[in-house]
């Protein structure tokens, strides 16, 4: 058998011999294969329907991404995305919430605050929310991430706080400056460079004199940025 240009061709060798019943069985099998290969009239609806019965998280995720990419305006896509907010997989919930925009905001907030969600997934939820994440929520998420050594989530929170300077945000950034993870401390110093006030310079000076190399460089650059403002 061969499939070419949308045509399924069944070929039998000239020397091949079989009973009429055997030939009928092979033809029936060929017709069944052809029916399976035929694209359904509403492929988006077929993909969305299959999601409800798909046991593999990766397969559900791929199907959902296909719907969002290829059929963004199809009614079945929106319903599938809404249903996926309750999926067992945090990754599926994340991608559905990101695709839904404002309708996905509560799901993203839940992912940010959950202690059972993987660090990278929670970090992308923070980034996806951006300015829609209230300051109290982002500072709470930052402290939680620092306490549980979730570096990616902490860094995502630092980026969010740096984008909207405030006294509370600066206080949170200074706490992160003393974190256990070096990459979090570097990110905190850089965030202070963008959002810190002269009140943060003292702490940055201490770090610039005694911290590890990359952190010292980030702290000195942050001081320069603050003084230039």
Secondary structure, 3 states (H helix, E strand, C coil): CEEECCEEECCCCCCCCCCHHHHHHHHHHHHHHHHHHCCCCCHHHHHHHHHCCCCCHHHHHHHHHHHHHHCCCCHHHHHHHHHHCCCCCHHHHHHHHHHHHHHHHHHHHHHHHCCCCCHHHHHHHHHHHHHHCCHHHHHHHHHHHHHCCCHHHHHHHHHHHHCCCCHHHHHHHHHHCCCCCHHHHHHHHHHHHHHCCHHHHHHHHHHHHHCCHHHHHHHHHHHHHHHHC
